[in-house]
Amino acid sequence: MLSLCIALLIAIGNGRGEKARQCMLFTVGVLIVITISLFLAQGTESVEDGSVSEFDAKVISVERTLDGRSSVTIKSREYGKLRLTIFENDPYVPEPGSVVYIKGRLSYPESPRNPGEFDSGAYLKRLGIRYDLKVLSISEVREAAPFWQAIARFDMFMFDIRDKTTDLFGDQKPLAAAIFLGDTSLTTKDVSSLFRRMGCSHLLAVSGTHFSGFLMLVAMLTEGKGRKKTRDKVIFVMFCIVLGSFTGWSKSVTRSAIMSSATCCSKDSLSGMCLAALIMMIADPYSALSYGFLMSFMSCFAILLISPKLNYRLWRLGLSKETAQTVGVILSAQLGMLPFGCVTSLRYGILPFAVQIVSTFIAQTACIFFVPSVILGFVCGDAFAAPAKLMLIALINLMNTVAPVYSAFKLPRAIGIAILACVAYGLTPKSRLRERLVLPLVAILALACGSALAAVLNPVRTRVIFIDVGQGDSCLILSGGKSLLIDGGTYQAGRDHVSPVLDYYGVDQVDVAIATHLDEDHSGGIRYLYETGRIRQVVTSHAEGDMQEVQGGDEIRVSDDCTVTVISPTPDEYTWDSNEDSVVCLVETCGVSILMTGDIGAPTESALVRAGRVPDVDILKVAHHGSAYSTSDVFLDACRPEIAVISVGEQNEYGHPAPDTVGRITEHGSAIYMTSRTGAIILSFTDGGTDTEFYAYQ
């Protein structure tokens, strides 16, 4: 919100006379709407989590996706806005404008349990939705008015056309649906994760980049024909409406269509952006809380205000005019989105910047080909969709080629704020306002420098993250720019939990992964990550396929500050029991020792104690999720941990952790951390000590 207001204040400073007064009026309007939005976001009454309720609700919208689902937004007097999902095989799909009777279970959205996971609760709250609704039964109370019935039939007709259109692209249908229509329902999580890691997730939603490609046909129709400006504007707006109807009027499509139309119809682009923002916030006050809305407008404001000066500077440096414009626009957009770099997956670097330039060019070229390809494809056959399809293939090949060598960094929050403040000051024209901004700017820069200096003087040497993968184990170790993963949970947990954590910490490829044993709840996630190219090397005790074998006495040096020593098993100790032959290893970093025990049971624990191979440690990763048959008194007497970490799923079918095991650990004076309660457990080791963070408590 603050960023949007800063951009508007700069616009005011650059304006003169009536224009400046209009911008000031708009700024006041924005602040009022934002205040109302924040108030409305807190407006509904609380309910008991998981309670069953019955109520009438009006259907506001129905959004169909190509995977057969329909996302239905409803509004009730008791609970405000709610959203429910209707699946393809469900017998009844309500129409917009109808009134339905619902019996359903209301609950609060689950908060993320690990860094990098999608926060559905925060997302729904920005839409004005506080509760998840699981529908038990739904029936129509009053049908929609004839007008809304006609709208529903037209929407269904356009949906069928969208489905047939994407069929033209064959095996590239999922990517075509995402890039051309903004429908990511067919896109696999692997592809979505790949685009997110490359900093190109915006290409999977229809944005200004796409619209500029789509509307190239309009430019050719109206340019140089001697037509009146009014007629050109009407053609442009009508084409935006047709495109919006064709692509299903998703939020990103609606935003792009309104921004394009408002800019076309306004005297200047800046006024057009202000008009578009006002239209959207009047239509839906909650849109002011959306990251998509804020990022779109901040990038557009930055392009309008920064790129002209930046383009000129780049041209003076020797770049061609066209290259300077392309680079200047992308750099300006990145500057505009700086405030969101700390709360989204945005990452920065020379390679990411180059990838964004090339991928944006390819996507825009594909969008230019899209409209004529579809028209000719329907009339003459699928072969005419080849140009757009080739662009899609080029785009996905670019991502897959760059992924293994991709390197980027997340911008520290303090540095991002300092850069934004400097840009805002530089764009403010010479005036009293600029003079008054000097002291705040100096203060911001001092705080940013202080924060950066503190990070330099007391850096995190090693970070250990016990990832919450439910009923399974996974631990990520980051030290000296290297990474090591010990177990990865199940195959699904590797995709849904471990992969987002890697994205969050900027780990494109894990250097070494240790599978303590090959049970699914430990090695499944490693298998997923290896198949998707996110692990270089996998080691375990009973190696299979491309895995390498490790045994007691082996040492893995993660960095100068962190080593991992394998304690057991050795080949002559194999019992050929998967759990008992788990890799047991000792992690030593910054004077702290962590014992990782896989799923060993009391027999292996006793054997290790008798052999004198159980060290005195600071932290114990409790074996077998706290099973009653592990973590014996003899073992606890030998390792004497101050902290015991139990990686376990909430209300699991095995009854883990066993009360007896918890009792034994407590009797030995160890503090117990359970991922089922705390979410991810993050240990950050610096020269000044250890910082412990429980992610679910944030």
C-alpha positions in Angstrom: 0.0 0.0 0.0 2.8 2.4 1.0 4.6 1.7 -2.3 1.5 2.5 -4.3 1.0 5.7 -2.4 4.7 6.7 -3.0 4.2 6.2 -6.7 1.1 8.3 -6.7 2.9 11.1 -4.8 5.6 11.1 -7.4 3.0 11.4 -10.1 1.5 14.3 -8.2 5.0 16.0 -8.0 5.5 15.5 -11.7 2.1 17.0 -12.5 1.1 20.6 -12.9 -2.1 22.6 -12.3 -5.3 20.7 -12.9 -3.6 17.4 -13.5 -1.8 17.6 -10.1 -5.1 18.4 -8.3 -6.8 15.4 -10.1 -3.9 13.1 -9.0 -4.2 14.4 -5.4 -8.0 13.7 -5.5 -7.3 10.2 -6.7 -4.7 9.7 -4.0 -7.3 10.6 -1.3 -9.7 8.2 -3.0 -7.1 5.4 -3.0 -6.4 5.9 0.7 -10.2 5.9 1.5 -10.7 2.7 -0.5 -7.7 1.0 1.1 -9.0 1.9 4.6 -12.4 0.4 3.7 -10.7 -2.7 2.3 -8.7 -3.2 5.5 -11.8 -2.7 7.6 -13.8 -5.1 5.5 -11.1 -7.8 5.7 -11.8 -8.0 9.4 -15.5 -7.7 9.1 -17.1 -11.2 9.6 -18.0 -12.9 12.8 -15.9 -15.7 14.2 -17.1 -19.3 14.1 -16.1 -22.5 15.8 -13.4 -24.2 13.7 -15.0 -27.2 11.9 -18.6 -26.3 12.8 -21.4 -27.4 10.5 -23.7 -24.5 9.4 -26.7 -24.2 7.1 -27.4 -20.9 5.3 -28.7 -19.3 2.1 -26.2 -17.5 -0.1 -26.2 -15.7 -3.4 -23.8 -16.9 -6.2 -21.6 -14.0 -7.2 -19.4 -15.7 -9.8 -18.5 -19.0 -11.4 -15.1 -19.5 -12.8 -14.6 -22.7 -14.9 -11.2 -24.2 -15.5 -10.1 -26.7 -18.2 -9.5 -29.5 -15.6 -13.3 -29.7 -15.2 -13.5 -27.8 -11.9 -15.7 -24.7 -11.2 -14.7 -22.2 -8.6 -17.9 -20.7 -7.2 -17.8 -17.5 -5.1 -20.9 -16.9 -2.9 -22.0 -14.3 -0.4 -24.0 -15.0 2.7 -25.4 -12.6 5.3 -23.8 -14.6 8.1 -20.3 -15.4 6.9 -19.6 -12.9 4.1 -17.8 -14.1 1.0 -17.0 -17.8 0.7 -15.6 -19.9 -2.1 -16.3 -23.5 -3.0 -15.1 -25.9 -5.6 -17.5 -27.9 -7.8 -15.9 -30.9 -9.5 -16.6 -32.2 -13.0 -18.7 -35.2 -11.8 -20.8 -33.1 -9.4 -24.4 -33.1 -10.6 -25.2 -29.4 -9.9 -23.2 -26.3 -10.8 -25.0 -23.0 -9.7 -25.3 -20.1 -12.0 -24.3 -16.5 -11.2 -27.2 -14.6 -9.7 -29.0 -17.6 -8.2 -29.6 -18.2 -4.5 -28.5 -21.5 -3.1 -29.1 -23.3 0.2 -25.9 -24.8 1.6 -25.1 -27.1 4.4 -21.3 -27.1 5.0 -18.4 -27.3 7.4 -16.7 -24.0 8.1 -13.0 -23.9 9.1 -10.1 -21.5 9.1 -7.7 -21.9 6.3 -4.5 -23.8 7.2 -1.4 -21.7 7.7 1.8 -22.6 6.0 4.0 -25.0 7.9 7.3 -24.4 6.1 9.1 -21.4 4.5 8.0 -20.9 0.9 4.7 -22.7 1.1 1.6 -21.0 -0.3 -0.3 -19.1 2.5 -3.9 -19.9 1.5 -5.3 -18.1 4.6 -3.6 -14.8 3.7 -4.6 -15.2 0.0 -8.3 -15.8 0.9 -8.2 -12.9 3.3 -7.0 -10.5 0.6 -10.1 -11.7 -1.3 -12.3 -10.9 1.6 -12.8 -14.6 2.5 -12.1 -15.8 6.1 -13.3 -19.4 6.0 -12.8 -22.6 4.1 -16.1 -24.2 3.2 -16.5 -27.9 2.7 -19.9 -28.4 1.2 -22.0 -31.3 2.5 -25.1 -30.5 0.4 -26.2 -27.7 -1.9 -29.5 -27.0 -3.6 -31.1 -24.1 -5.5 -33.5 -21.9 -3.7 -34.1 -19.3 -6.4 -32.9 -19.5 -10.0 -31.0 -16.7 -11.6 -32.7 -13.9 -13.5 -33.0 -14.3 -17.3 -30.1 -11.9 -17.8 -27.8 -13.9 -15.6 -28.9 -17.2 -17.2 -28.0 -15.7 -20.6 -24.6 -14.7 -19.2 -24.1 -18.2 -17.9 -24.9 -19.8 -21.3 -22.5 -17.3 -23.0 -19.8 -18.2 -20.5 -20.3 -21.9 -21.1 -20.1 -21.3 -24.9 -16.9 -19.4 -24.5 -15.5 -22.1 -22.2 -16.1 -24.7 -25.0 -14.3 -22.5 -27.5 -11.3 -22.2 -25.0 -11.2 -25.9 -24.6 -11.2 -26.5 -28.4 -8.6 -23.7 -28.9 -6.1 -25.3 -26.5 -6.6 -28.6 -28.3 -5.0 -27.1 -31.3 -1.6 -27.1 -29.4 -1.6 -30.9 -28.8 0.9 -31.9 -26.1 1.6 -28.2 -25.3 -2.1 -27.7 -24.3 -1.3 -27.1 -20.5 1.3 -24.5 -21.3 -0.9 -22.9 -24.0 -3.8 -22.7 -21.5 -1.6 -21.0 -18.9 0.2 -18.5 -21.1 -2.6 -17.6 -23.6 -5.7 -18.0 -21.3 -4.3 -17.6 -17.7 -5.7 -21.1 -16.8 -3.0 -23.0 -14.9 -5.3 -25.8 -13.8 -3.7 -28.2 -16.3 -0.1 -27.1 -15.5 1.8 -29.6 -13.4 3.4 -28.5 -10.1 6.8 -29.2 -11.6 6.3 -26.7 -14.5 4.8 -24.1 -12.1 7.8 -24.6 -9.7 10.2 -24.3 -12.7 8.7 -21.0 -13.8 8.7 -19.7 -10.2 12.3 -20.6 -9.7 13.3 -18.8 -13.0 11.4 -15.7 -11.8 9.0 -16.1 -14.7 5.8 -17.1 -12.9 4.1 -14.0 -14.2 4.2 -15.5 -17.7 1.7 -18.2 -16.6 -1.0 -15.5 -16.0 -2.3 -13.1 -18.7 -0.6 -9.8 -18.1 0.3 -6.6 -19.9 3.0 -8.5 -21.7 0.5 -10.9 -23.2 -2.1 -8.2 -24.0 0.5 -6.2 -25.9 1.1 -9.2 -28.1 -2.6 -10.0 -28.5 -3.3 -6.4 -29.4 -0.7 -6.2 -32.1 -3.4 -7.1 -34.6 -5.4 -4.1 -33.5 -2.4 -1.8 -33.9 -2.0 -3.0 -37.5 -5.7 -2.4 -38.2 -5.8 1.1 -36.8 -2.4 2.4 -37.6 -2.1 4.7 -40.6 -5.6 4.3 -41.8 -6.7 7.9 -41.3 -9.4 6.8 -38.9 -10.7 9.1 -36.2 -9.2 8.6 -32.7 -12.6 7.8 -31.2 -13.1 5.0 -33.6 -9.7 3.6 -32.9 -10.4 3.6 -29.2 -13.7 1.9 -29.7 -12.0 -0.9 -31.7 -9.3 -1.2 -29.1 -11.8 -1.5 -26.2 -14.0 -3.9 -28.1 -11.0 -6.1 -28.9 -10.1 -6.1 -25.1 -13.7 -7.2 -24.3 -13.6 -10.0 -26.9 -10.2 -11.1 -25.5 -11.5 -11.0 -21.9 -14.6 -13.0 -22.8 -12.5 -15.5 -24.7 -10.0 -16.0 -21.9 -12.7 -16.2 -19.2 -12.3 -12.9 -17.3 -9.9 -14.3 -14.7 -8.5 -11.7 -12.3 -5.3 -11.2 -14.2 -7.2 -11.0 -17.5 -9.7 -8.5 -16.1 -6.8 -6.4 -14.7 -4.9 -6.4 -18.0 -8.0 -5.6 -20.0 -9.0 -2.6 -17.8 -5.5 -1.3 -17.7 -5.1 -1.5 -21.5 -8.5 0.1 -22.2 -8.1 2.8 -19.6 -4.7 3.7 -20.9 -5.9 3.8 -24.5 -8.9 6.0 -23.6 -6.9 8.5 -21.4 -4.9 11.5 -22.5 -1.8 10.1 -21.0 -0.7 6.7 -19.7 -0.3 7.8 -16.1 -3.8 9.1 -16.0 -4.9 5.8 -17.6 -3.3 3.8 -14.8 -4.9 5.9 -12.2 -8.3 5.5 -13.8 -7.9 1.7 -14.1 -6.9 1.4 -10.4 -9.9 3.5 -9.4 -12.3 1.4 -11.6 -11.0 -1.9 -10.1 -11.1 -0.7 -6.5 -14.7 0.6 -6.9 -15.8 -2.7 -8.5 -14.0 -4.7 -5.8 -12.5 -3.0 -2.8 -10.6 -6.2 -1.9 -8.6 -5.9 -5.1 -6.4 -3.3 -3.3 -5.2 -6.1 -1.0 -4.1 -8.4 -3.9 -0.4 -8.8 -4.6 -1.2 -9.2 -8.3 -3.0 -5.8 -8.3 -0.2 -4.1 -6.4 2.7 -5.6 -8.3 1.0 -4.9 -11.7 0.4 -1.2 -10.9 3.8 -0.7 -9.2 5.6 -2.2 -12.2 3.5 0.0 -14.6 4.1 3.2 -12.6 7.8 2.4 -12.5 7.8 1.8 -16.3 6.0 5.1 -16.9 8.1 7.1 -14.5 11.6 5.5 -14.7 12.0 3.9 -18.1 12.2 7.1 -20.2 15.2 8.4 -18.3 16.7 4.9 -18.0 16.2 4.3 -21.8 18.1 7.5 -22.6 21.0 6.6 -20.2 21.3 3.1 -21.7 21.3 4.6 -25.2 24.1 7.0 -24.2 26.1 3.9 -23.0 26.0 2.6 -26.6 23.0 0.3 -26.7 20.8 0.5 -29.7 17.5 2.3 -29.3 15.4 -0.9 -29.4 17.7 -2.8 -27.0 17.8 0.2 -24.6 14.0 0.3 -24.6 13.6 -3.5 -23.9 16.3 -3.5 -21.1 15.0 -0.2 -19.7 11.4 -1.4 -19.4 12.3 -4.7 -17.7 14.7 -3.0 -15.3 12.1 -0.4 -14.5 9.5 -3.1 -13.8 11.9 -4.9 -11.5 12.5 -1.7 -9.6 8.8 -1.2 -9.2 8.4 -4.7 -7.8 11.3 -4.4 -5.3 8.9 -4.0 -2.3 7.4 -7.4 -3.0 10.7 -9.2 -3.3 10.7 -10.0 0.4 7.2 -11.6 0.4 7.2 -13.4 -2.9 9.5 -15.7 -4.9 11.2 -12.8 -6.7 14.9 -13.3 -7.0 17.6 -11.1 -8.6 20.8 -11.5 -10.5 22.4 -11.1 -13.9 21.3 -14.5 -15.2 17.7 -14.1 -13.9 17.5 -10.7 -15.7 18.8 -12.2 -19.0 16.3 -15.1 -18.6 13.4 -12.7 -18.1 14.4 -10.6 -21.2 14.5 -13.7 -23.4 11.5 -15.4 -21.9 9.4 -12.2 -22.1 10.4 -11.8 -25.8 9.4 -15.5 -26.6 6.1 -15.2 -24.7 5.2 -12.0 -26.4 6.1 -13.4 -29.8 3.9 -16.4 -29.0 1.0 -14.1 -28.1 1.4 -12.2 -31.4 1.1 -15.4 -33.3 -1.8 -16.7 -31.1 -4.8 -14.8 -32.5 -4.1 -15.5 -36.2 -3.0 -19.0 -35.4 -6.3 -19.8 -33.7 -8.4 -18.3 -36.5 -6.5 -20.1 -39.2 -6.3 -23.3 -37.1 -10.1 -23.5 -36.8 -10.6 -22.7 -40.5 -7.7 -24.6 -42.1 -6.4 -27.1 -39.5 -4.1 -27.6 -36.6 -0.9 -27.1 -38.6 -1.5 -23.3 -38.6 -1.1 -23.2 -34.8 2.5 -24.3 -35.4 4.2 -20.8 -35.0 2.7 -20.2 -31.6 3.3 -23.8 -30.6 7.0 -23.5 -31.5 7.3 -20.5 -29.3 5.9 -22.5 -26.4 8.4 -25.3 -27.0 11.2 -22.7 -27.2 10.1 -21.2 -23.9 9.9 -24.5 -21.9 13.2 -25.6 -23.4 14.8 -22.4 -22.3 13.6 -22.9 -18.8 14.9 -26.5 -18.7 18.3 -25.6 -20.2 18.9 -22.8 -17.8 17.6 -24.5 -14.6 20.8 -26.5 -13.8 23.0 -23.4 -13.9 20.5 -20.9 -12.6 21.8 -18.7 -9.8 20.0 -15.8 -8.1 19.5 -14.2 -4.7 16.7 -12.8 -2.6 17.0 -9.1 -1.9 17.2 -8.3 1.9 14.2 -6.3 3.0 16.3 -3.4 4.3 18.2 -3.1 1.0 15.0 -3.2 -1.0 13.4 -0.4 1.0 16.6 1.7 0.6 16.7 1.3 -3.1 13.0 2.1 -3.4 13.5 5.3 -1.3 16.4 6.4 -3.5 14.4 5.8 -6.6 11.4 7.8 -5.2 13.7 10.6 -4.2 15.4 10.7 -7.6 12.0 10.9 -9.4 10.6 13.6 -7.2 11.0 17.0 -9.1 12.8 19.9 -7.4 10.4 21.3 -4.9 9.8 21.7 -1.2 8.6 18.2 -1.1 12.0 16.9 -2.3 13.8 19.1 0.2 11.7 17.6 3.0 12.4 14.1 1.8 16.2 14.4 2.4 16.2 13.7 6.2 13.8 10.6 5.9 15.9 9.3 3.0 19.1 9.7 5.1 17.4 7.9 8.0 16.3 5.0 5.8 19.7 4.6 4.2 21.3 4.6 7.7 18.9 1.9 8.9 19.6 -0.1 5.8 23.3 0.2 6.1 23.1 -0.8 9.8 21.0 -3.8 9.0 23.4 -4.9 6.2 26.4 -4.3 8.5 24.9 -6.4 11.2 24.4 -9.2 8.7 28.0 -8.9 7.5 29.5 -8.8 11.1 27.3 -11.7 12.4 26.5 -13.8 9.4 24.5 -17.1 9.5 27.3 -19.7 9.1 25.0 -22.7 9.0 21.2 -23.0 8.9 19.5 -26.3 9.7 15.8 -26.7 8.8 13.8 -29.6 10.1 11.1 -29.5 7.5 7.5 -30.4 8.4 6.6 -33.2 6.0 3.9 -34.7 8.1 4.5 -38.3 8.9 8.0 -38.5 7.6 11.5 -37.1 8.0 13.4 -34.3 6.2 16.2 -32.0 7.2 17.9 -29.4 5.0 21.4 -28.1 5.9 22.7 -24.9 4.3 26.3 -23.8 5.0 28.9 -21.9 3.0 26.8 -21.8 -0.1 26.4 -25.6 -0.2 23.4 -27.7 0.7 22.8 -31.2 2.1 19.4 -32.9 2.5 18.8 -35.7 4.9 15.6 -37.5 3.9 12.8 -35.9 2.0 9.5 -37.3 3.3 7.1 -39.0 0.9 7.1 -38.4 -2.8 4.2 -36.0 -2.4 5.9 -34.2 0.5 8.9 -33.7 -1.7 6.7 -31.9 -4.1 4.5 -30.0 -1.7 6.8 -29.2 1.2 10.5 -29.8 0.5 10.5 -28.2 -3.0 9.0 -24.8 -1.7 11.6 -24.7 1.1 14.4 -25.1 -1.5 12.8 -22.3 -3.6 12.6 -20.1 -0.5 16.2 -20.4 0.4 17.4 -20.2 -3.3 18.6 -23.8 -3.6 18.1 -24.7 -7.2 20.0 -28.0 -6.8 20.9 -29.8 -3.6 24.5 -30.8 -3.6 24.1 -34.1 -1.7 21.1 -35.9 -0.4 21.3 -38.7 2.2 18.5 -41.2 2.2 18.8 -42.7 5.7 16.9 -45.7 4.3 14.5 -46.4 1.4 11.1 -46.4 3.2 8.7 -44.1 1.3 8.3 -41.6 4.2 12.1 -40.9 4.0 13.2 -41.5 0.4 10.1 -40.7 -1.6 10.7 -36.9 -1.6 14.3 -37.5 -2.5 13.2 -39.5 -5.5 10.8 -36.7 -6.6 13.5 -34.1 -6.3 16.1 -36.3 -8.1 13.7 -37.0 -11.0 13.0 -33.2 -11.4 16.8 -32.4 -11.4 17.0 -30.8 -8.0 19.5 -33.1 -6.5 23.0 -33.8 -7.8 23.9 -36.9 -5.8 22.1 -39.3 -3.6 23.8 -41.6 -1.0 22.4 -44.3 1.2 23.2 -47.5 3.0 21.7 -49.9 0.5 22.3 -48.1 -2.8 20.0 -48.7 -5.8 20.3 -47.4 -9.4 22.2 -44.1 -9.5 22.6 -43.9 -5.7 26.0 -44.2 -4.1 26.7 -46.2 -0.9 27.9 -44.7 2.3 29.0 -46.6 5.4 30.2 -46.0 8.9 33.4 -43.8 9.0 32.6 -41.9 5.8 32.7 -38.1 6.1 30.8 -35.5 4.0 32.2 -32.0 4.3 29.4 -29.6 3.5 31.6 -26.5 4.1 34.4 -25.3 6.3 31.9 -24.8 9.1 29.9 -28.0 8.7 30.8 -31.7 8.5 28.6 -34.8 8.5 30.2 -38.0 9.8 28.5 -41.4 9.1 28.4 -43.5 12.3 26.6 -46.6 11.0 26.0 -49.0 9.4 29.1 -50.7 8.0 28.6 -53.6 5.6 29.3 -56.2 8.2 26.6 -54.7 10.4 23.8 -55.0 7.9 20.7 -56.7 9.3 18.8 -56.3 6.0 16.0 -54.7 8.0 15.3 -51.3 6.4 14.8 -49.4 9.7 17.7 -51.0 11.6 20.1 -50.3 8.7 19.2 -46.6 8.6 22.2 -44.3 8.1 23.0 -42.7 11.5 25.1 -39.6 11.1 26.5 -36.8 13.2 26.2 -33.2 12.0 28.8 -30.9 13.5 28.6 -27.1 12.9 29.7 -24.0 14.8 30.4 -26.0 18.0 26.9 -27.7 18.0 26.4 -31.4 17.3 23.2 -32.9 15.9 22.6 -36.7 15.8 20.4 -37.9 12.9 19.1 -41.4 13.5 16.7 -42.4 10.7 14.3 -45.1 11.9 16.7 -47.2 14.0 15.2 -49.2 16.8 16.4 -50.3 20.3 18.6 -53.2 18.9 20.7 -50.9 16.8 20.8 -48.2 19.5 22.1 -50.8 22.0 24.7 -52.1 19.6 26.0 -48.5 18.9 26.1 -47.8 22.7 28.1 -51.0 23.4 30.5 -50.1 20.6 31.0 -46.7 22.1 29.9 -44.9 18.9 27.2 -42.8 20.4 28.5 -39.3 21.1 27.3 -36.7 23.6 25.3 -34.4 21.5 23.4 -31.1 21.8 20.4 -32.1 19.5 18.9 -35.5 18.8 16.6 -36.1 15.9 14.5 -38.8 17.6 14.4 -42.1 15.7 11.3 -43.5 14.0 9.1 -40.4 14.7 9.0 -41.2 18.4 8.1 -44.9 18.1 7.8 -46.8 21.4 10.5 -49.2 20.1 13.2 -46.5 19.7 15.0 -43.9 21.8 15.7 -46.2 24.7 16.9 -45.1 28.1 20.3 -46.6 27.4 20.6 -44.6 24.2 19.5 -41.4 25.9 22.0 -41.9 28.7 24.7 -42.1 26.1 23.9 -39.1 23.9 22.3 -36.8 26.6 20.7 -34.3 24.2 19.6 -30.9 25.4 16.9 -30.8 22.6 15.0 -33.7 21.0 13.4 -33.1 17.6 10.5 -35.4 16.6 9.4 -35.2 13.0 5.9 -36.5 13.0 2.5 -36.0 11.5 -0.5 -34.7 13.5 -3.0 -37.4 14.5 -1.1 -40.1 12.5 -2.4 -43.6 12.4 0.6 -45.0 14.2 0.1 -43.1 17.4 3.5 -41.4 17.1 5.1 -40.2 19.2 4.4 -42.9 21.8 3.7 -41.5 25.3 6.3 -43.8 26.7 9.0 -42.4 24.4 8.0 -38.8 25.2 8.2 -39.7 28.9 11.7 -41.1 28.6 12.9 -38.1 26.8 11.3 -35.7 29.4 12.8 -37.7 32.3 16.3 -37.2 30.8 15.7 -33.4 30.9 15.6 -32.8 27.1 13.3 -30.2 25.6 11.0 -31.7 23.0 10.3 -30.0 19.7 7.6 -31.6 17.4 7.1 -30.6 13.8 3.4 -31.5 14.2 3.1 -28.6 16.7 5.8 -26.1 15.6 5.9 -26.6 11.8 9.4 -26.3 10.4 12.1 -25.9 13.1 14.8 -23.5 11.8 18.1 -23.4 13.6 20.5 -20.5 12.5 24.0 -20.7 13.8 26.2 -17.6 14.0 29.3 -16.6 15.9 27.0 -15.0 18.4 25.0 -18.2 19.2 22.0 -20.1 17.9 18.7 -18.7 16.9 15.7 -21.1 17.0 12.6 -20.3 15.0 9.3 -22.3 14.9 7.7 -21.5 11.6 4.1 -22.3 12.5 4.2 -19.8 15.4 5.0 -16.8 13.2 
